[in-house]
């Protein structure tokens, strides 16, 4: 099967300390309606969706949070999900928590049942030295418009050697604005996640773990997790790398056949306190990037020499159909 990486299975990898030099390609930004597109070598590889339009219920649903769409530069096809379909709130690379504790309430700022994430402007937009950088200010408001959380989200995008084509550093700082907050949910409904399009072939979704015998429903603090998925005749790979500065005790959702996975950090903040999170995504066409590349990227991103790992692959679990709303 095209997406499988048999060369990784059971492979013990020694620590890697070298960094891979990214390929030379021009990186640029291009404004678009309700978004900013990121181009590498003249081709769109991503777009950051920023619209906040409440003029109709449909538009309000489509624009209730900003997210990063990933695009295949070979044909311009989006390879992440947008609004609509099963779990409309799953969109590209996205972020939130479903049960934010505040004053005895549980606020859903994941599927936006309790409010909206509103992009209020850019602190920086730049493309130089082979890196596109967007710094987005975001207000997490409840349904009455009360500011619950303020966020400064930085996304740094750069080219990655084949079979990879895009590296995304997702760096964010959230601040408790409305009061003391418990940033809580569960691995399915909180954290920084990646969601493939609705049209994935669910029989061809696989996950990769840097441990010999992964138990993804129980394990904590994976240094990284990988996923491969198929769209028609094409397949793609994604790796999300954790950072040691992120909260420990982090569980991962990495088993859904519809190809959505990510890390679930959680924390409590006093009013005015902040939490910073750092993740790196490696996105590839065809196969997952080699394990040696993952370790090199991990070392560069974290500044920590990675330990030897054994990489294991698990086929995605069959996901039950969503329960019908009464």
Secondary structure, 3 states (H helix, E strand, C coil): CCCCCHHHCCEEECCCCCCCCCCCCCEEEEEECCEEEEEECCEEEEEEECCCCCCCHHHHHHCCCCEEEEECCCCCCECCCCCCCCCCCCCCEEEEEEEEEECCEEEEECCCCCEEEEEEEEEEEEEECCEEEEEEEEEEEECCCCEEEEEEEEEEEECCCCCEEEEEEEEEEEEECCCCEEEECCCCCEEEEEECCCCCCHHHCEEEECCCCCCCCCCCCCCEEEEEEEECCEEEEEEEECCCCCCCCCEEECCECCCEEEEECCEEECCCCEEEEEEEEEEEECCCCCHHHHHHHHHHHHCCCCCCEEEEEEECECCCCCCCCC
